[in-house]
């Protein structure tokens, strides 16, 4: 007997027929004698609709009431799935975040899990009961409903798997695993049997939508075995595991991209101590996340151009902040470009192989693609390019690193 957590995304529970289909998948696991916890997301489109209603009612809303409203999407799915399971003979009950309880901090809209009480759910396992737990939500120290932010159901599932000591956490999506690149763009992309936590974390943070970044980070820290599977096809998925479970690493395991980038350049900034803090401090105070940063110092050493990227959601706010500090920072002009994309090559094999960056630069050069910004980490190289070259770049890099399927 194993203890399994199953998480189903919004498209997997998008309508009544799909909820019934999910109930069948849960029943198959329960019939094996396993203890099962199910974490469903809200039905696809529901959360966006609820957010639209909140903004229509109150653009500058109370985040506590925001959480009350958006948490209802998962509550509906949770109850419907429990009913669907009961209809096919599986003993099941729904659990909302406060009932488990899933305790969080009180940062509404993007709360972090502080602890999970498992006694009640474990006691029901002895009765053969399946626990259907609403994802994305918890309860604050003040007794208020909280939400974990977008993709929070993945985090709920991983946190429950860790708290319950589950043997595995299955993430069911509309794809059948993790691919070497987006198969909608790269026809020769291959599904990976296994990928390391570190690689998956980089893939998620660089734009891959299969798993949520916080969930992967939590799984890595807590040692939770993840499996990404299709909710619509009975196929083996991709396991996310420790590095020592993969015998021989590819130099590059995958190519990721993010269209959620905007490039900002402050031209002619004084090159003196404290200028970087004078720029990035106000951006931080305005909750603007900055990613890639490049500084070019002029020949006379008196002026510098400061280039960095921000998420497109933060773009307008970043521009407003920078215009507000122009007199303080004393830059000459602001050069803005929202039509860019970040492309990243990722692989733990980079640690022990030289020339990985050269392959990337040569492949892009041969296709006439200009690199605007470069950033690196131990297992990742990212470049910023014009958005119009996204598909061409992905296909060229996929072939250059020998990732194409036969």
N, C-alpha and C positions, 0 to 999 in steps of 0.2 A: 504494500500500500504506500502511495506517495501523497504528498501534499502539494497541490498545484494551484497557482494563481493564474487566471485567464483574464486578459484585458481586451475589450473589443472597442474599436474606434467608431466614430460617428457614422461612417458609410456602412459599417458592418451591422448597425442597428438602425439604418435609415428609414425603415418603414415596418409595418406589422409583420409582413412575410419574412423580412430579414431578421427580425427579433425571434420569430419562431424557428428560423434556421439556426440562429445562435443557440437557442435552447436545445436543439438537437445535438450541437457540438458539445455543449456542457454535459448533457445526458450521457454521451459516449464516454466522457472522462469519468463521470460519476459511476457508470456501470462497471468500470474496471475496479471499483472498490476504493478509488482515490478520494481524498478529502479535497474539496474544491471551493475556492473563493473566486467569484466573478466580479470584475469591475467594468461596467459599461460607461461609455461616454454618452453625452447627449446625442439625440438623433441629429444627423447631418443638417446643418443650416439653422438649427434651433438657437444655439448660443449667439450667433451673429444677429438673428432676429431680436433676441432679448436685449442685446447691447444697443441695437438701433432704437429700440423703444426707450431705453434709459436715456440716450442722448436726446431723443425727441422731447422727453419730459423735462430733462434737466441737464443741459450741456456741462455745467460745472457741478457734478453730482456728488453726493455723500457716498464715499466708497463703501461704507458699511451697508447702505441700502443697495448699492450695486451688487454686492455679494449675495444679498438676499434674493435678488431677482435672477441673476445668472445661475445660481445653484439649482434652480428649479428644473433646468433642462435634464440634468443627471438624475434628479429625483423621479421624474416621469419615466425615464427609461428603466431605471432600477425597479420600480414597481411593476411595469409591464413585463419585464423579463422574468421576474419572480412568478408572476401569474402564468406566463407561458410555460415555465418549468413545471409548475403545479399541474397544469393541464395535461402534461405528458407523463405524469406519475412521479416526478422528482420532488421530494420534500425540499422546499426552498423558502427563504424569507429575505426581505429587503432590509438593508441597514443604511441609514443616512450617516453622514460624517459624525454628527454629534452623538449618535446612538452607539457607535463602535466603542469608545470615541477615538476620532483622529484629532489629536490636540495639535494646535498650531500656534505661531506667534500672532500678534494682532495687526500685522501689516496687510490691510485689506486689499484685495485685488491681486496680490502676489505673495500670499502667506507661505511660510515654510513650516514643514512638519516638525514638531518638537517631540512627539511620542505617540504611540498607538497602544490602546488597551486591547488585548487579545483574548482575555478570559472568556467573555461571553460567546465569541465565535467558536473558540476551541471546544467549549462545553456542548455546543450544538453539533459539532462533528461526531460526537459520540452517538448522536441520534440519527446519523446519516444525512444531516441537513446540509444543503448547499447555501453558502452565504453570498448574497448579491449585494455588493457594497457600492454606493454611489461614489464615482470618482470625482476629482476636481475640488472637493470641499472638505472642510473640517470645522473645528470650533475653537474660538480664541479663548485666552485666559479670562476674558470678561463675559464669556457665554454667548458671544455673537457668532453667527455663521460666517465663515471665511472661504475665499476661493484661492486656489493655488496658482492661478495664472494660466494662460493658454498652454495646452498640452499637459495640464495638471493631472489628468486621469492616468497617464503613463507613470507619473511620480507616485500617485496613490497606489497603483498596482505594485510597483517595486518596493515601496515602503511597507506595504502589507506583507509581501513575500519575505522581506527581511525580518519583520517583527514576528512572523509566524514560523520562521525557519523553513520556508517552503523549499521543496526540491528543485522547482523551476518556476519561472514566470513567463508565460506565453503571451506575446503581444500580437493580437490578430489585427491585420490591416487589409487594405485592398490590393496589396502586393504580396508576393509569396516569399519574400526575403530581402536581404540587403544585396544590392548589385554593385558592380565595379563602377558604374555610372548610371545616370538616369536613362532607363531603357526606352523612354519615350523620345529621347534625343539621339542616343547612341544605340543603334540597332544591334551591335555586336557586344553589348554589355553582358556580363556573366553574373549569375547568382553565386554568392560566396557561401560555402558550407559553414565556415567559421570566420569570425572577425574578432580582434581583440577589443577590450573595453576602450583602450586609448584611441585606437583607430576609429571606433564607432563614435566616441566623444568628439573627435575632430570632424568626422563626417557630419554629425548632427549640428555642430556649432558653425560649420561652413556652408550650411544650406540644405543638406539632405533631410527630407521631411519624414523619414521612416520612424525615427524615435526622437523623443524630446530630450534636449541636452541635460536638464536636471535629473531626469530619470536614469540616463546612462551613468552620470557621475555618481548618483546614489548607489546604483547597482555595483559599480566598480569599488566604491568604498566599503560596501557591505557584503561583497562577494556573492551577489545574487546572480544565478545563471539565467540569462535571458534567451528567449527564442522568438524571432520574428517570423510569423506565419501568415498565410492567406486565410481569410475567413470564408472564401468562396471556392477554394480548390483544396483537395486533400493531398497536399504535397509537403515534402520535408522543407523546413524553413532554414533560417540562418541562426546559428548559435553565437551569442556574444559571450566571450570567455576570457579567462586569464591568458596572458601571453605564453605561459609555459605549456598550455594545452595545444598550441599550434606548433607542429614539429619543425616545419621549414617555412619561413616567411617570404612572401613576395616583397621585392624592393618597394613597389607601390601597390597598395591593395585597392585603391579607388580614387576616382576623380569626383570632386564635389563642386558645386557652384552656388552662388547667391546673387540674385538680382536685387536684393534689398540693400543696396549700397548707393551712396552719393559721395562724390569727391569734393572736398573743400580745400582751396589753397589761399593762404594769406600771403600776398606778394609784398616784398619789401619790408619785412619786420626787422626791427633793430636787433642785432645779434649781441645780446648782453644778458647777464645773469638775471633770472626771474621772469624772463619773457614767456617761457613755456608754461610756467605756473600761472602767469597772468592770462594765458589763453585757455588752458585746459581746466583751471580751477572754476571759472564761471560756467563752463560747459557742464562740469560735474555737478555743480550746485543746481543746475537746471535739469538734472537727470538725463543728460545727453551722453550716450555711450559712444566713445571714440574707439576705432579699431586700428587700421593701418596708419602709421605715422612716418613721414619722411621729411627730413630737413636738408635744404640745400643752401650752403653758405656762399655768398658772393666772393669774387676774387679779392676785394679789398678787406674782407672780413668784418665789414660794418653792418651789412644787411643780410637777411636770410629769407628764403621762401619756406613756409611751413605748410605741408600738404598732409591731409588726413581724411579718413572716411567716417561717415556716420550712417546709421540706419535711415532709410527713407522716411520712416515714421517720425524721426527726430530732426529731419532736414530743416523744416521751416523754423523750428524752435532754435536750432543751432545758428542759423543765419541771423535770427533776431538777437541772440546773445552776442554774436560777433560784431554786429553793427553797433550794439550798445557799448562795447568796450573799445571801439576804434580809437577814441582819443587817448585812452590809457595805453593801449598796445602800440599805437601809432604805425599801423601798416598802411601801405600805399593803396592797395586795392584788394578786392575779394573776387576770386575766380571760382565759379561754381559749376559743377557738372553732375547732374543726377543720372545721366545715361551711361552708366558703367556697370560692370559685373565683376565679381571676385571669383576666380577659378583657383581651386586648390588641388594639389596632388598629395596623397596621404599614404603613409605606410611605415610600420615600425622597422621595416628592413632598411630604411634610410640611415639608421644609426650606424650601420656597418658597411655601407656602400657609398663610394664617392661618385661624383659626376651626375647625380640625380637632377640637380638644378640645370646643368648644362643641357641635358636631354630636353627639359621643358623649354628652355630659351630657344634652342635650335628648332624645335618643332613649331613653335609659334612664329619664329622668324621666317621659316620656309613658307608659311601661309600668309605672310605679310601682315601679321598682327603685332601692333605696337604695345609694349608693356609700359604702363603708366606708373605703377607702384609695385614694389616687391616686399613681402615680409616672410620670415621663416621661423620655424620652431624645430625641435628635435625630430619630429616625425611628419612635418608638413611644410610645403612651400606654396605660398599664395601669391597670385599676381592680380592686378587690377587692369582690365582691358575695356575697350569700347563695347557696349552691350550688343551691338549688331553682330559681333564676332563670336557670340556665346556658343552656338552650335558647332561652328567650324573648329573652335578651339578645343571643345570637349572631345570631338571625334579624333582630331589630330593627336592630342595627348594620350587618349585611350590606346591608339595604335602604337604611338612612340614607345610606350612603356610595356608593350606586349600583352595588353589585357584583352584584346579582341578574342571573342569566342571563335572556335574553328568552324 
